[in-house]
Amino acid sequence: MARDAQATVDGDSLPPPRAPPPPPLRLRAASAAAAARTTLTTRDGWLGSYDYRALCVPRLPCLTGAGAPPPRFALNEPLPIVVGALVGLQHALAMFGAVTALPLILSGAGAGHLHLEPAFRAYMVSASLIISGLMSVIQIKRFRLGRSRYTIGSGLISLSGPSFTFLPIAEAAIAAAYADGTCPPAGADGLLAPCPDAFGRYLGTVAVGSVLEIALSFLPPRAIQRLFPPLVSGVTVFLIGAALIGAGMSYWAGGAGPCMAYRLAGGEAGGGLPAFAECPSVFAAAATHPWGDAAWLGLGGVVFGALLVLEVVGSPFLRSAQILLALGVGFGVAAATGHVGAESIADAPVVTFLWARTFKLGFYAPALLPILIASIVTMVESVGDITASCSLSGVATSGPEYESRIQGGILADGVNSIIATLMTGNPTTTFSENNGVIAITRCANRTAGYWACFWLVLSGVLGKVGGVFVAIPDAVIGGMTTFLFANVAVSGVRILATLGWDRRDRFIVSASLALGLGVSLVPRWFSYVFTYDGDSDALRGLLDAVEITVGTGYCVGSFLAMALNLLLPVEAEGGRRRRGASETAHRRARTCRPGAQREVRGRWRLCQQWARGGGCGLRGRRTVARGGRAARVRRRWGVAADRWRRKGGARERMVVPKITIRISLCLIVDIRVWRLRALQSLCVFMAGVRHKSSTLFQSEIARDRGPEALGAIHLSSMLSK
C-alpha cells in the first residue's frame, strides 16, 4: 500500500493531466475580434507604456543614465502596434547588410562571380530580401508536423538570411563552370560573359545537400553536440570568417574583379585587360580609379569609421541599425563625390517579386561534399543562435521544450534552404544579429519578428531598393562586409573560449588552423596535384570534388579537427572536471578503469563489471551520500550493486566484494500503459552470482524495479545454471 502511494506521488502510475479541450471556434473568433478591437481603438493598443526616449537617446556623457530601461515583452504577450513596428524595423535594419551583401558579391565581376548586368543584380538583391522575410515566418511561427512530437521552426525571433558559409563553395563552383564550358567563353576583348546557368547548377546542388541537415535535425541535441563539439565548430567558424575577411578587403580597395587582377598582374604586360585598368571599368559612367587608389580606401574607411562612431555614441536604435546606417553614410559620400551611377536605379522596376528572373537548375557533383560540410556547419551555428535566443527570450535552455526548439529550428533551416534555392535565392540560416536587438530592446515578442518579416518583404518588393544597393560602389560594400566577416571570425573565437585549453585542445586547434589558414591564404596550393586529361567524366568529377574540398580552408580544417578529436585520447589533469568539447570523454576516462570494456548497440550494453560494483557505464550517474542521504548508483539500463543501507542505527556501505558479475547483459524495456497495471520494466541479468547476500541484492532490485523484476531475477539464475 505504501509502495502504491509512493508510486502515485512520484507520478509513475498516474496518467499525465489532460489538457482542457479547446474552446469552440465561434468563441475563439469572438475573443480574437475583441482583442483586435481593443488594440486598434485604444492608446495602449497603439503606443503602450514603452519608453521611446530610452530607445532614441544617444550615449553621450551629458545624457548618461537618462530614461528607465524599457519593459520586457515575453514571447506571446500583447505588444503595442508602434512598439512592434519599431522593434521589427530594428531587426530588419540589423539584417539588411548581411542579406544584401551575398547576392551583390556573387552577381558582380571577378573570379568565381557571375558577371551579371545591373538589372539582374538588382533582382537578386530583391529576391534575397523577400526570401529572408518569408523563411523567417516559418522559423517564428513553429508548425507541428502532424500529430508527431516534431516541429518545424523554433518559435522564437530567429530570423533567417543567406549563409556566408556557402560563399567559398559557390565561388569555386562558378569558377569551375567557366572552366568546363558550362558558361559561354570570353569575348574577343577578353571580357567574361554573364553566366546565370552556373548559379542555377550551384542552387540545385545545394538543394540536394540540404537534405542532410533535415535528416540531422531529428537527432537529439546532445548527439549533435557530441558529434560536433565546440572544439570542432569553433575552429570551423573562425576559418570561415578568416577566409571571408580577405574578400572584404579586396572589395574595400576597389573590387575583387578584373580591375584587381589587372593591377596585381602589372598591367597589360602581365596579361591584364585594358578595359579594367580602373575600377569598376573604364566604361563606367561614374568616377573611376585604379584598384587600391586612395579614393577607394577613403570611401571604405568612411563606412568603417561610421560603424565605430555609431557604436560609441549611438542610441539603442542607431546601434541596432548601425550596418545599414554606416552603409548609407558611405553611399552619401560616394554620391557627393561622383562615384555613384544612376543607371541601375533607373533600370530597376518599381515593383518586383520572385521568379521575375530565373536560373536553370542543375547538379554539380564535385561540389556536393563541400556543401554537405557547409550544411553541418550551419546546423551547429544554428544550435548556438537558437540557444542564445532562448536565453534572451526567457524560455527554457534545457529539457524537452528546449530540445524541441532546437530540433524545429534545425529542421526549418534545412527546409528553408531547399525552398530558398527554388525561389532563386541562396541557402539560409539563422542570424545572430537579432539576438543583439533582443538584448537592447528587451523585446522577445514574436509579433516584433513578424513585423521584421513584413519590412524585409516590403523592401524586396520595392524593386528600386535593389537598384540602390547595386549602385553602391564596391569600396563602400567592402568597408561594410569586412566588418561583417570579422564578426563571423569573432563568433568562432567566442566558441573556442569555452574550451579548457589543455595540451590536447591546443594541439587540435593548432593543427587545424595550420592547414585551414594556410589553404585560405594560398587557395590554389592543391590545384596542380592532379593532371588527369582523360575522357572519364566520373573520374574527372571525383578529382574536381577533391580539389574543391582541399582548396576550401574551413573544409580541410574541420575535417582535421573532427578526426583528431576522435583519435586523440583525453588526459585527466589532476582529476579535475574539464569544460568544453572533451568533457564527456573526460568523464568516461575517469569513470572507466583501465581494462574495462564497453559496447553500446541500441539498448544493449555489454560491460565488464568490477569486484566492488563500480564498473563502466556511458550514461550512468553516481550520487555520493551527504548529510544522511543514502547514496546509490543508478544505471539507465540497469541497477548496480552499490547501495547505502542502515543497520543497527549506524550507516554501513553494502559492498559485494565477492560478487563476480563477469559479463552482464542487461535489456531494459520500458512499457508505460496508463491506467493499466502492465509490465513496466524487464531486466534480464545473465550472470554468475556467488555471494551469501545475493538474496539481499535481489530484494534491493525488486524494491527499486518493482515485483515484476523478481521473475527476471529467477530467470537469470536459471540461465546461469
C-alpha positions in Angstrom: 0.0 0.0 0.0 2.8 2.3 0.9 4.6 1.4 -2.3 1.4 2.2 -4.3 1.1 5.5 -2.6 4.7 6.4 -3.2 4.3 5.5 -6.9 1.3 7.7 -7.0 3.2 10.6 -5.5 6.1 10.1 -7.9 3.7 10.0 -10.9 4.7 6.6 -12.1 1.2 5.1 -12.0 -0.9 8.1 -12.9 -1.7 9.3 -16.4 -0.5 12.8 -17.4 -3.0 15.5 -16.7 -5.2 16.1 -19.7 -5.3 19.5 -21.2 -8.7 21.2 -21.2 -10.5 20.9 -24.5 -10.1 24.0 -26.8 -13.0 26.4 -26.8 -15.3 26.2 -29.8 -14.2 28.0 -32.9 -17.0 30.6 -32.5 -15.8 31.6 -29.1 -12.2 31.8 -30.3 -13.1 34.0 -33.2 -15.2 36.3 -30.9 -12.3 36.6 -28.5 -9.8 37.4 -31.3 -12.1 40.0 -32.6 -12.5 41.6 -29.2 -8.7 41.7 -28.7 -8.2 43.2 -32.2 -10.8 45.9 -31.4 -9.1 46.8 -28.2 -5.7 47.0 -29.8 -6.9 49.2 -32.7 -9.1 51.6 -30.7 -7.1 52.3 -27.6 -4.0 54.3 -26.9 -2.4 51.4 -25.0 -3.0 49.2 -28.0 -1.1 51.6 -30.3 1.6 53.1 -28.0 1.5 51.3 -24.7 3.8 52.4 -21.9 7.1 51.9 -23.8 9.9 54.3 -23.1 10.6 55.6 -26.6 13.0 58.2 -25.2 15.4 55.4 -23.9 15.3 53.9 -27.4 16.4 57.0 -29.2 18.7 58.9 -26.7 22.4 58.6 -27.8 25.1 57.6 -25.4 26.6 60.9 -24.6 28.2 61.9 -21.3 25.6 64.6 -20.6 22.8 62.1 -21.2 24.2 59.1 -19.4 21.5 57.4 -17.3 18.6 59.3 -18.9 15.5 57.3 -19.1 14.5 54.0 -17.5 15.2 50.6 -19.2 12.4 49.6 -21.5 9.9 47.0 -20.2 10.4 43.3 -21.2 7.9 41.8 -23.6 7.7 38.0 -23.5 7.0 35.7 -26.4 3.3 35.9 -26.7 2.0 38.7 -24.5 0.2 41.7 -26.2 2.5 44.1 -27.9 1.6 47.7 -28.9 1.4 48.3 -32.6 4.0 51.1 -32.7 6.4 49.2 -30.5 6.1 46.1 -32.6 6.7 48.1 -35.8 9.7 49.9 -34.4 11.4 46.9 -32.9 10.7 44.9 -36.1 12.3 47.6 -38.1 15.3 47.4 -35.9 15.6 43.6 -36.6 15.2 44.2 -40.3 17.8 47.0 -40.4 20.2 44.8 -38.5 19.9 42.2 -41.2 20.0 44.4 -44.3 23.8 44.5 -44.7 24.2 40.7 -44.5 21.1 39.9 -46.5 22.2 42.1 -49.5 26.0 41.5 -49.3 26.0 37.9 -50.5 24.0 38.4 -53.8 26.0 41.6 -54.5 29.2 39.7 -54.3 28.2 36.7 -56.3 26.5 38.6 -59.1 29.4 41.0 -59.6 32.6 40.7 -61.6 35.7 38.7 -60.7 36.9 35.1 -60.5 34.1 32.9 -59.2 31.4 35.5 -59.8 28.6 35.7 -62.3 29.3 39.0 -64.2 25.6 39.8 -64.4 24.1 43.0 -65.7 22.8 45.6 -63.2 19.1 44.8 -63.7 19.8 41.1 -62.9 21.9 42.0 -59.9 19.1 44.2 -58.6 16.7 41.3 -58.9 19.0 39.0 -56.9 19.1 41.6 -54.1 15.3 42.0 -54.1 14.8 38.2 -54.1 17.2 37.8 -51.2 15.2 40.3 -49.1 11.9 38.7 -49.9 13.2 35.1 -49.3 14.6 36.2 -45.9 11.2 37.6 -44.8 9.2 34.6 -45.9 11.6 32.0 -44.5 11.7 33.9 -41.2 8.0 33.4 -40.8 8.5 29.7 -40.8 11.1 30.0 -38.0 8.9 32.2 -35.9 5.6 30.5 -36.3 6.7 27.0 -35.4 4.4 24.4 -37.0 3.9 20.9 -35.6 4.4 18.0 -38.1 1.0 16.2 -37.9 0.4 14.5 -34.6 4.1 13.8 -34.0 6.3 15.4 -31.4 8.4 17.0 -34.1 8.1 20.7 -35.1 9.4 22.9 -37.8 10.6 26.3 -36.6 12.0 27.5 -33.2 9.0 29.6 -32.2 11.4 32.5 -31.4 12.7 35.6 -33.2 15.2 33.5 -35.1 15.2 35.4 -38.4 16.7 33.7 -41.5 19.0 35.0 -44.1 21.6 33.9 -46.7 24.5 32.0 -45.2 28.1 33.2 -45.8 29.3 29.7 -45.1 28.5 28.7 -48.6 30.2 31.6 -50.3 33.6 30.0 -50.9 31.9 26.9 -52.3 29.7 29.0 -54.6 32.7 30.8 -55.9 34.6 27.5 -56.6 31.5 26.0 -58.3 31.0 29.1 -60.5 34.7 29.2 -61.4 34.5 25.5 -62.4 31.5 26.3 -64.6 33.6 28.8 -66.5 36.4 26.4 -66.8 34.4 23.3 -68.0 32.4 25.1 -70.7 29.1 25.4 -68.9 29.4 29.2 -69.2 30.0 30.9 -72.6 33.6 31.7 -73.5 35.1 35.1 -73.1 34.7 37.6 -75.9 37.3 39.0 -78.3 38.1 41.7 -75.8 38.7 39.2 -73.1 35.6 40.0 -71.0 33.7 37.2 -69.4 30.1 36.8 -70.4 27.3 36.6 -67.8 26.6 33.1 -66.7 23.3 32.6 -64.7 23.4 28.9 -65.5 26.4 28.4 -63.3 24.4 29.8 -60.3 21.4 27.5 -61.2 23.7 24.5 -61.2 25.0 25.5 -57.8 21.5 26.1 -56.4 20.4 22.6 -57.5 23.4 21.0 -55.7 22.6 23.0 -52.5 19.0 21.8 -52.6 20.2 18.2 -52.6 22.8 18.8 -49.9 20.3 20.4 -47.6 18.6 17.0 -47.2 21.4 16.1 -44.8 20.5 19.0 -42.4 16.9 17.8 -42.5 17.9 14.3 -41.5 20.3 15.5 -38.7 17.5 17.7 -37.2 15.8 14.5 -35.9 18.9 13.7 -33.8 18.8 14.7 -30.1 20.8 18.0 -29.5 23.1 16.0 -27.2 24.1 13.7 -30.0 24.7 16.7 -32.3 26.9 18.3 -29.6 28.9 15.1 -29.2 29.4 14.8 -32.9 30.4 18.4 -33.4 31.7 19.7 -30.1 32.8 23.4 -29.6 36.4 22.3 -30.4 35.3 21.5 -34.0 32.7 24.1 -34.5 34.8 26.9 -33.1 37.7 26.1 -35.5 35.3 25.9 -38.5 33.5 29.1 -37.8 36.8 31.0 -37.3 38.2 29.7 -40.5 35.1 30.8 -42.4 35.4 34.3 -41.1 39.1 34.5 -41.7 38.8 33.4 -45.3 36.0 35.9 -46.0 37.9 38.9 -44.5 40.3 38.7 -47.4 37.4 39.1 -49.9 36.1 42.1 -47.9 39.5 43.8 -48.1 39.6 43.2 -51.8 36.3 45.0 -52.3 37.4 47.8 -50.0 40.4 48.5 -52.3 38.1 48.9 -55.3 36.6 45.5 -56.1 37.6 41.8 -56.3 37.1 41.6 -60.1 39.2 42.1 -63.2 40.4 45.5 -62.1 42.2 43.9 -59.1 43.7 41.2 -61.4 44.9 44.0 -63.8 46.7 45.8 -61.0 48.2 42.7 -59.4 49.4 41.4 -62.8 51.3 44.5 -63.5 49.0 45.9 -66.2 48.9 44.9 -69.8 52.4 43.5 -69.7 51.2 40.9 -67.2 48.1 39.9 -69.2 45.6 42.4 -67.7 42.7 43.6 -69.7 42.9 47.3 -70.7 39.2 47.8 -70.0 39.8 47.2 -66.3 42.8 49.5 -65.9 40.4 51.4 -63.5 37.6 50.2 -61.2 34.9 49.3 -61.9 35.8 49.6 -65.6 36.8 52.4 -68.0 33.2 52.2 -69.4 31.6 53.2 -66.1 29.6 56.5 -66.1 30.8 57.4 -62.6 34.3 58.3 -61.5 36.8 55.6 -61.8 40.2 54.9 -60.2 42.8 52.1 -60.3 42.5 49.3 -57.8 44.0 50.3 -54.4 43.6 54.0 -55.1 43.3 56.3 -52.1 39.8 57.3 -53.2 38.6 53.8 -52.8 40.3 53.3 -49.5 38.8 56.5 -48.3 35.2 55.5 -49.2 35.6 52.2 -47.4 37.2 54.0 -44.4 34.1 56.3 -44.2 31.9 53.3 -43.7 34.2 51.6 -41.2 34.6 54.9 -39.3 30.8 55.4 -39.2 30.4 51.9 -37.6 32.8 52.9 -34.9 31.2 56.2 -34.2 27.7 54.7 -34.0 28.8 52.0 -31.6 30.4 54.6 -29.3 27.7 57.3 -29.2 24.7 55.8 -30.9 21.3 55.2 -29.2 20.0 51.7 -28.9 18.0 52.2 -32.1 21.0 53.5 -34.0 23.3 50.7 -32.8 20.8 48.1 -33.9 20.8 49.6 -37.4 24.5 50.6 -37.5 25.3 48.4 -40.5 22.7 49.9 -42.8 23.3 53.5 -41.4 27.0 53.3 -42.0 26.3 52.0 -45.5 24.1 54.9 -46.1 26.8 57.3 -44.9 29.3 55.8 -47.3 26.7 55.9 -50.1 26.0 59.6 -49.5 29.7 60.4 -49.5 30.2 58.4 -52.7 27.3 60.1 -54.4 28.5 63.6 -53.4 32.0 62.8 -54.9 30.6 61.5 -58.2 31.3 57.7 -57.6 27.6 56.6 -57.9 26.0 55.8 -61.3 22.2 56.1 -61.5 21.7 53.5 -64.3 20.9 50.6 -62.1 18.4 52.7 -60.1 16.7 53.8 -63.3 16.6 50.3 -64.9 15.2 48.6 -61.8 11.4 48.1 -61.8 9.3 49.9 -59.3 7.7 46.6 -58.1 9.2 43.1 -58.4 8.7 39.7 -56.9 10.2 36.2 -57.0 10.8 34.5 -60.3 11.0 37.7 -62.3 14.4 36.3 -63.3 15.1 32.6 -63.2 18.1 30.2 -63.2 18.3 26.9 -64.9 18.7 24.4 -62.1 21.3 21.7 -62.4 23.6 19.5 -60.4 27.4 19.7 -59.9 28.5 16.5 -58.1 32.1 17.8 -57.2 30.6 20.5 -55.1 28.3 18.1 -53.1 30.8 17.1 -50.5 31.8 20.6 -49.5 28.1 21.6 -49.5 27.4 18.8 -47.0 30.2 20.0 -44.8 28.8 23.6 -45.0 25.3 22.3 -44.1 26.7 20.7 -40.9 28.5 23.9 -40.1 25.3 26.0 -40.4 23.5 23.5 -38.3 26.0 23.8 -35.5 25.8 27.6 -35.8 22.0 27.5 -35.6 22.2 25.5 -32.4 24.2 28.3 -30.8 22.0 31.1 -32.2 18.8 29.4 -31.0 20.2 28.7 -27.6 21.1 32.4 -27.2 17.6 33.3 -28.4 16.1 31.0 -25.8 18.2 32.6 -23.0 17.4 36.2 -24.1 13.7 35.3 -24.5 13.3 33.9 -21.0 12.4 30.4 -22.1 13.9 27.1 -21.1 17.5 26.4 -22.1 17.4 22.7 -21.2 14.8 20.0 -21.1 12.2 18.8 -23.6 11.0 22.3 -24.6 14.5 23.4 -25.4 15.3 20.3 -27.4 12.0 20.7 -29.3 13.0 24.3 -30.3 16.5 23.1 -31.4 15.0 20.3 -33.5 12.4 22.6 -35.0 15.0 25.3 -35.8 17.4 23.0 -37.5 14.7 21.4 -39.5 13.4 24.8 -40.6 17.0 25.7 -41.7 17.1 22.6 -43.9 13.6 23.1 -45.4 14.1 26.8 -45.8 17.4 26.2 -47.7 15.6 24.0 -50.2 12.7 26.4 -50.6 15.1 29.3 -51.0 17.0 27.7 -53.8 13.7 27.0 -55.6 12.9 30.7 -55.1 16.2 31.7 -56.9 18.0 32.6 -53.6 20.9 31.4 -51.6 20.6 28.8 -48.8 19.6 30.3 -45.5 20.5 30.1 -41.8 19.5 31.8 -38.6 21.1 35.2 -37.9 22.8 36.1 -34.7 22.4 39.8 -35.2 18.8 39.6 -33.9 19.9 38.4 -30.5 21.7 41.7 -30.1 18.5 43.5 -30.9 16.5 41.4 -28.3 19.1 42.3 -25.7 18.9 46.0 -26.4 15.2 46.4 -26.7 14.2 43.7 -24.1 11.5 42.6 -26.6 11.4 38.9 -27.4 7.8 39.1 -28.6 7.1 37.2 -31.8 4.9 40.0 -33.1 8.0 42.1 -33.5 9.5 39.2 -35.5 6.5 39.2 -37.8 6.9 43.0 -38.3 10.6 42.4 -39.2 9.4 39.9 -41.9 7.0 42.5 -43.2 9.7 45.1 -43.6 12.0 42.7 -45.3 9.4 41.6 -47.8 8.3 45.1 -48.4 11.9 46.2 -49.1 12.3 43.4 -51.6 9.0 44.0 -53.4 10.1 47.6 -54.0 12.4 47.0 -56.9 14.2 50.4 -56.6 15.7 49.3 -53.3 17.7 46.6 -55.1 18.7 49.1 -57.7 20.1 51.4 -55.0 22.2 48.6 -53.5 23.6 47.8 -56.9 24.6 51.4 -57.4 26.8 51.4 -54.2 30.5 51.3 -55.1 32.4 48.1 -54.3 34.7 50.0 -51.9 31.7 51.0 -49.8 30.4 47.4 -49.8 33.9 46.3 -48.8 34.0 48.6 -45.8 30.8 47.0 -44.6 31.5 43.4 -45.4 35.0 43.4 -43.8 33.3 44.2 -40.5 30.6 41.6 -41.0 33.1 38.9 -41.9 35.2 39.8 -38.9 32.1 39.2 -36.7 32.0 35.7 -38.1 35.6 35.0 -37.1 34.9 36.5 -33.6 32.0 34.1 -33.2 34.5 31.2 -33.7 36.8 32.7 -31.2 34.0 33.0 -28.7 33.2 29.3 -29.1 36.8 28.4 -28.7 37.0 30.4 -25.5 34.8 27.8 -23.7 37.5 25.2 -24.0 39.7 24.0 -21.2 42.8 24.7 -23.3 44.9 21.7 -22.2 47.6 20.2 -24.3 45.1 18.2 -26.3 42.9 21.2 -27.2 45.9 23.3 -28.1 47.3 20.6 -30.4 44.0 20.1 -32.2 43.3 23.8 -32.7 46.9 24.4 -33.8 46.9 21.6 -36.4 43.5 22.5 -37.7 44.4 26.2 -38.1 47.7 25.4 -39.7 46.1 23.7 -42.7 42.9 25.8 -42.7 44.5 29.2 -42.6 47.2 28.0 -45.0 44.7 26.9 -47.6 42.8 30.2 -47.2 46.0 32.2 -47.8 47.1 30.1 -50.7 43.8 28.6 -52.2 45.4 27.1 -55.3 48.1 25.1 -53.5 46.4 21.8 -54.4 45.3 22.8 -57.9 48.3 21.2 -59.7 48.4 17.8 -57.9 46.1 16.0 -60.3 47.0 16.2 -64.0 44.3 13.9 -65.4 43.4 14.6 -69.1 41.4 11.5 -69.9 37.8 11.2 -71.1 36.3 9.7 -67.9 33.7 12.2 -66.6 33.3 10.2 -63.4 37.0 10.4 -62.6 37.2 14.0 -63.6 34.3 14.8 -61.3 35.9 12.9 -58.4 39.1 14.8 -58.8 37.3 18.1 -59.0 35.4 17.3 -55.8 38.7 16.6 -54.0 40.2 19.7 -55.4 37.3 21.9 -54.3 37.3 20.3 -50.8 41.0 20.6 -50.2 41.0 24.1 -51.7 38.4 25.3 -49.2 40.1 26.2 -45.9 37.4 25.5 -43.5 36.6 22.1 -45.1 40.2 21.0 -44.5 40.3 22.5 -41.0 37.0 21.0 -39.9 37.9 17.5 -41.3 41.2 17.5 -39.4 39.6 18.9 -36.2 36.9 16.1 -36.2 39.5 13.4 -36.9 41.9 14.5 -34.2 39.0 15.0 -31.7 38.0 11.3 -32.2 41.5 9.9 -32.3 43.4 11.7 -29.5 42.8 10.3 -26.1 41.7 12.5 -23.3 44.1 13.0 -20.4 42.8 13.7 -17.0 44.5 16.7 -15.4 44.7 16.3 -11.6 41.3 14.6 -11.5 39.5 17.9 -12.2 36.4 18.1 -14.3 37.1 19.9 -17.6 34.9 22.1 -19.6 34.5 22.2 -23.3 34.2 19.7 -26.1 36.0 16.9 -24.4 34.0 17.0 -21.2 32.1 13.8 -22.0 35.2 11.9 -23.0 37.0 13.1 -19.8 34.1 11.9 -17.6 34.3 8.5 -19.3 38.1 8.4 -18.8 37.6 9.0 -15.1 34.7 6.6 -14.7 36.1 3.6 -16.5 39.1 1.8 -15.0 41.9 0.5 -17.2 40.9 -2.7 -19.0 37.2 -2.1 -18.8 35.2 -3.0 -22.0 32.1 -1.2 -23.1 29.9 -1.5 -26.1 26.6 0.1 -26.8 24.3 -1.2 -29.5 20.9 0.3 -29.4 19.6 -0.6 -25.9 22.1 -3.4 -25.3 25.1 -2.9 -23.2 28.0 -5.3 -22.8 30.1 -4.2 -19.8 32.9 -5.7 -17.7 31.8 -5.3 -14.0 34.4 -4.9 -11.3 34.5 -6.6 -8.0 33.4 -3.6 -5.9 30.4 -2.7 -8.0 31.9 0.5 -9.7 32.0 -0.6 -13.3 31.9 1.4 -16.5 28.8 3.0 -17.9 28.3 5.5 -20.6 25.2 7.0 -19.2 25.4 6.3 -15.5 25.3 8.8 -12.8 26.8 8.4 -9.3 25.4 10.2 -6.3 27.6 10.3 -3.2 26.0 10.3 0.2 25.9 13.6 2.0 24.1 14.7 5.3 22.3 11.4 6.0 21.2 10.8 2.4 21.6 7.3 1.0 24.0 7.3 -1.9 23.2 5.0 -4.8 24.3 4.2 -8.2 21.7 4.1 -10.8 22.1 3.0 -14.4 19.7 3.9 -17.1 19.6 0.4 -18.4 20.1 -1.5 -15.1 20.7 -1.3 -11.3 24.3 -1.6 -10.0 25.0 -3.4 -6.7 26.3 -0.4 -4.8 23.9 1.0 -2.1 23.9 2.5 1.3 21.8 0.9 4.0 21.2 1.4 7.7 21.9 -1.4 10.1 21.7 -1.1 13.9 21.5 2.7 13.9 24.8 3.0 12.1 25.5 3.6 8.4 27.2 0.8 6.6 28.1 0.6 3.0 26.8 -2.6 1.5 29.7 -3.8 -0.7 29.6 -7.1 -2.6 33.3 -7.9 -2.9 32.8 -11.5 -3.8 30.2 -10.9 -6.4 31.6 -11.9 -9.8 29.5 -10.4 -12.5 31.8 -11.3 -15.2 29.7 -10.3 -18.1 26.2 -8.7 -17.6 23.9 -8.3 -20.5 21.0 -6.0 -19.5 18.0 -5.3 -21.5 15.5 -2.8 -20.3 12.2 -2.5 -21.9 10.1 0.4 -20.5 6.4 0.0 -21.3 4.2 2.7 -19.9 0.5 1.9 -20.3 -1.5 4.4 -18.3 -4.4 3.1 -16.1 -3.3 -0.5 -16.6 -1.2 -2.5 -14.2 1.2 -3.6 -17.0 4.8 -4.6 -17.1 6.9 -1.5 -16.6 10.4 -2.9 -17.0 12.2 -6.1 -17.8 15.8 -6.6 -16.7 17.5 -9.9 -17.5 20.8 -10.5 -15.8 22.8 -13.3 -17.4 25.5 -13.6 -14.7 27.1 -16.0 -12.2 26.4 -14.6 -8.8 28.3 -16.2 -5.9 27.6 -14.5 -2.7 25.7 -15.3 0.5 23.8 -12.0 0.4 22.6 -12.4 -3.2 19.1 -12.7 -1.8 19.5 -9.3 -0.3 20.8 -8.0 -3.6 17.7 -9.4 -5.3 15.4 -7.7 -2.8 17.2 -4.4 -3.4 16.5 -4.8 -7.1 12.9 -5.8 -6.5 12.4 -2.7 -4.3 13.8 -0.5 -7.0 12.2 -2.0 -10.1 9.1 -3.5 -8.6 7.9 -7.1 -8.1 7.9 -7.7 -11.8 11.7 -7.8 -11.7 11.7 -10.8 -9.5 10.7 -13.0 -12.4 13.6 -11.7 -14.4 16.0 -12.5 -11.5 14.7 -16.1 -11.2 15.1 -16.4 -15.0 18.6 -15.2 -14.8 19.5 -17.7 -12.1 18.1 -20.5 -14.2 20.1 -19.3 -17.2 23.3 -19.0 -15.2 23.0 -22.6 -14.0 
